[in-house]
């Protein structure tokens, strides 16, 4: 059974930066697209960024130019570098394989990011 474990969250002031990590186990990491998702209180979970097996990336409009997704296949790890953080970025952040996310097959515990004004 594969799993993905998120870390790196915490509290930061607006304008600050944070880097999230997602370590995979039990899967052939390099063969999968990886997405970062977030869920703010009272809101639906949304896709924030995705990186393909070919390292192509795409981003939600709300984070374009501020967030960068990357991956290190040798470490079975994906990252989300978040700069110029805003209070509206406050959420629990999750990483997942898109097909697992769509089918609700698996969700990890996530990591909380709190941005204060």
C-alpha positions as CSV (number, residue, x, y, z in Angstrom):
1,X,0.0,0.0,0.0
2,X,1.6,3.3,-1.1
3,X,1.5,6.3,1.0
4,X,2.6,10.0,0.9
5,X,3.6,11.9,4.0
6,X,3.5,15.7,4.1
7,X,5.6,17.9,6.3
8,X,6.9,21.4,6.6
9,X,3.8,23.4,7.6
10,X,3.6,25.9,10.3
11,X,2.8,29.5,11.1
12,X,4.3,32.4,9.0
13,X,3.5,36.1,8.6
14,X,2.1,37.4,5.3
15,X,4.8,37.9,2.8
16,X,6.9,35.1,4.2
17,X,7.9,31.8,2.7
18,X,7.6,28.1,3.5
19,X,8.6,24.9,1.8
20,X,6.5,21.8,2.1
21,X,7.8,18.2,1.5
22,X,6.0,15.1,0.4
23,X,7.8,11.8,0.9
24,X,6.4,8.7,-0.9
25,X,6.8,5.1,0.0
26,X,5.4,1.9,-1.4
27,X,5.1,3.2,-4.9
28,X,7.4,3.8,-8.0
29,X,7.4,7.5,-7.4
30,X,9.0,8.5,-10.7
31,X,6.1,6.9,-12.6
32,X,3.4,9.1,-11.1
33,X,2.3,12.7,-11.5
34,X,2.1,14.4,-8.2
35,X,-0.3,17.1,-7.1
36,X,-0.4,19.5,-4.1
37,X,-3.9,20.2,-2.8
38,X,-5.2,22.4,0.0
39,X,-8.4,22.7,2.0
40,X,-9.2,25.9,3.9
41,X,-11.8,25.9,6.7
42,X,-15.3,25.7,5.3
43,X,-14.1,25.3,1.7
44,X,-13.7,22.4,-0.8
45,X,-10.3,20.9,-1.3
46,X,-8.6,22.4,-4.4
47,X,-5.7,21.5,-6.6
48,X,-2.9,24.0,-6.1
49,X,-0.1,22.7,-8.3
50,X,0.9,19.6,-10.3
51,X,4.1,18.2,-11.6
52,X,4.1,15.5,-14.3
53,X,6.5,12.6,-14.7
54,X,8.1,14.7,-17.4
55,X,8.4,17.6,-14.8
56,X,5.9,19.8,-16.6
57,X,4.1,21.9,-14.1
58,X,0.8,23.7,-13.8
59,X,-0.6,25.9,-11.1
60,X,-3.9,27.3,-9.9
61,X,-4.3,31.0,-10.9
62,X,-4.3,32.0,-7.2
63,X,-0.7,30.8,-6.7
64,X,0.9,31.4,-10.1
65,X,4.1,33.3,-9.7
66,X,4.3,32.6,-6.0
67,X,4.4,28.8,-5.6
68,X,6.8,26.4,-7.2
69,X,6.4,22.6,-7.3
70,X,9.3,20.3,-7.9
71,X,10.3,16.7,-7.4
72,X,13.4,14.7,-6.6
73,X,12.8,11.2,-7.9
74,X,16.0,9.9,-6.2
75,X,14.5,10.8,-2.9
76,X,10.9,9.9,-3.7
77,X,10.0,13.4,-2.7
78,X,8.0,16.3,-4.0
79,X,8.2,19.9,-2.8
80,X,6.1,23.0,-2.8
81,X,8.0,26.2,-2.3
82,X,5.6,28.9,-1.3
83,X,6.7,32.6,-1.4
84,X,4.8,35.8,-0.8
85,X,2.3,34.0,1.3
86,X,-1.1,35.6,2.0
87,X,-3.6,35.0,4.7
88,X,-5.9,33.3,2.1
89,X,-3.2,30.6,1.7
90,X,-4.1,29.4,5.1
91,X,-5.1,25.7,4.8
92,X,-4.2,22.1,5.3
93,X,-2.0,21.1,2.4
94,X,-1.9,17.6,1.0
95,X,0.1,15.9,-1.7
96,X,-1.4,13.1,-3.7
97,X,-1.4,11.1,-6.9
98,X,-4.1,12.8,-9.0
99,X,-6.0,9.5,-9.8
100,X,-6.0,8.6,-6.1
101,X,-7.3,12.1,-5.3
102,X,-10.1,11.9,-7.9
103,X,-11.3,8.5,-6.6
104,X,-10.7,9.4,-2.9
105,X,-8.6,6.2,-2.7
106,X,-6.1,7.8,-0.4
107,X,-5.5,11.0,1.5
108,X,-2.7,11.6,4.0
109,X,-2.8,13.6,7.2
110,X,-1.7,16.8,5.4
111,X,0.3,19.7,6.9
112,X,-1.2,22.9,8.3
113,X,-0.1,26.2,6.9
114,X,-1.2,29.3,8.8
115,X,-0.5,32.8,7.4
116,X,-1.1,35.7,9.7
117,X,-1.7,39.2,8.4
